[in-house]
Amino acid sequence: MGRFLRCLLLILVVVCEISGAPAHAAEGGGASSSDTPVFVKMPGIAFSVIGSNNKIQKEIQLLISLELEKGKVEAALDPFKRRLQDAYLVSLADMWESRPADAPPVSGDEIKDKLLQITTDTAGPGIVKSVLILGIGERSHAR
C-alpha cells in the first residue's frame, strides 16, 4: 500500500507541475514574455494545381508559423485568422498556377515575402514580424 501512495503522490506532483507551468509563465514567472518571440502556428494550407488539360498537375501542402511583433499576443491575430487562411490559399494557388510547368520550384523567400505582404494587408502593420515556413510538400501528378 505504501508503494501505491508514493506513486499516487508522484503522479499528483507531476500533474500539478504540468498544469501550473503555463499559469506561472503567464503571471510573469520564468523568462520575460516581452523578450520571448511569440509564434502562431497556422492551419495547414493544401491545394491542387490544375493544368491546361484540366487535370491535377501538382498537389501542394504548406505549413507556416507567424512570428508576432514584440509585445503582441496570439489574440491580436485571432480576428484575422480565417481571412488570412483564405487569402493565403488564393494567393499561393495563383503563384503556382501562373508558373510554367518546367519552371524551377517556387523559392521559400518568395513564399515568405508574399505571405508577409498578405498578412500585413489583412491584419494591418505592427502585428506580424515574419513568416516561418515549417514545411513544404509538392507532389507531381505529371505522367
C-alpha positions in Angstrom: 0.0 0.0 0.0 2.9 2.4 0.7 4.2 2.0 -2.8 0.8 2.8 -4.2 0.6 6.0 -2.2 4.1 7.1 -3.3 3.1 6.5 -6.9 -0.1 8.4 -6.5 1.7 11.3 -4.8 4.3 11.4 -7.6 1.5 11.5 -10.2 -0.2 14.3 -8.4 3.1 16.3 -8.2 3.7 15.9 -11.9 0.1 16.9 -12.8 0.4 20.0 -10.5 3.7 20.9 -12.1 2.4 20.5 -15.7 -0.9 22.4 -15.1 0.9 25.1 -13.0 3.7 25.8 -15.5 1.6 27.8 -18.1 -0.2 29.8 -15.4 3.2 30.6 -13.8 4.7 31.7 -17.1 1.6 33.9 -17.8 1.9 35.6 -14.4 5.4 36.7 -15.3 7.4 33.8 -13.9 10.4 32.5 -15.8 11.6 34.3 -18.9 10.4 37.8 -19.6 7.5 37.5 -22.1 8.4 40.7 -23.9 11.8 39.2 -24.8 10.4 35.8 -25.9 9.2 35.7 -29.5 5.6 34.5 -30.0 4.9 32.2 -32.9 1.4 31.4 -34.0 1.1 28.1 -36.0 -1.4 28.5 -38.7 -3.6 25.6 -40.0 -2.0 23.7 -43.0 -2.6 25.0 -46.5 -3.2 22.5 -49.2 -4.3 22.9 -52.8 -4.1 21.3 -56.2 -2.6 22.9 -59.3 -4.8 22.3 -62.3 -3.0 22.1 -65.7 -4.2 23.3 -69.1 -5.7 19.8 -69.7 -8.0 20.3 -66.7 -6.1 17.6 -64.7 -4.3 17.8 -61.5 -0.7 18.7 -62.2 0.6 19.0 -58.7 -0.5 18.9 -55.1 1.0 21.4 -52.7 1.0 21.4 -48.9 2.4 24.2 -46.8 2.8 24.6 -43.0 3.7 28.0 -41.7 4.0 29.9 -38.4 3.8 33.6 -37.9 6.2 35.4 -35.6 4.4 38.2 -33.9 5.9 41.6 -33.2 7.5 42.1 -29.8 4.8 42.5 -27.1 2.0 41.1 -29.3 0.0 38.0 -28.2 -1.9 35.5 -30.4 -5.2 37.1 -29.5 -4.3 40.1 -31.6 -4.3 37.8 -34.7 -7.5 35.9 -33.8 -10.0 38.1 -35.7 -8.0 37.8 -38.9 -7.1 34.1 -39.0 -10.0 33.0 -41.2 -9.4 35.7 -43.7 -5.7 35.1 -43.7 -6.2 31.4 -44.5 -8.4 32.3 -47.4 -6.0 34.9 -48.7 -3.0 32.6 -48.4 -4.8 29.8 -50.3 -5.9 32.1 -53.2 -2.5 33.8 -53.4 -0.4 30.6 -53.2 -2.6 28.8 -55.7 -2.2 31.8 -58.1 1.5 31.8 -57.5 1.9 28.1 -58.5 -0.7 28.1 -61.4 0.9 31.2 -63.0 4.3 29.4 -63.4 5.1 27.3 -66.5 5.3 23.6 -65.8 9.0 23.5 -66.5 9.8 26.4 -64.2 12.0 25.9 -61.2 10.3 25.4 -57.8 8.9 28.5 -56.0 11.6 29.7 -53.6 11.0 29.9 -49.9 11.9 33.6 -49.8 9.3 34.3 -52.5 6.6 32.5 -50.5 7.6 34.2 -47.2 7.6 37.6 -48.8 4.2 37.1 -50.4 2.6 35.7 -47.2 4.0 38.5 -45.1 2.6 41.1 -47.5 -0.8 39.4 -47.4 -0.7 39.3 -43.6 0.2 42.9 -43.3 -2.5 43.9 -45.8 -5.1 41.8 -44.0 -4.3 42.3 -40.3 -2.6 45.6 -40.5 1.0 46.6 -39.8 2.7 46.0 -36.5 1.2 42.6 -35.6 3.3 40.1 -37.5 7.0 40.4 -37.8 7.9 37.5 -40.1 6.7 34.2 -41.6 8.4 30.9 -40.8 7.9 28.1 -43.2 7.7 24.8 -41.3 7.3 22.6 -44.3 6.5 22.5 -48.0 5.4 19.4 -49.8 5.0 19.3 -53.6 3.8 16.1 -55.3 3.7 16.0 -59.1 1.0 14.1 -61.0 2.6 14.5 -64.4 2.9 11.3 -66.4 
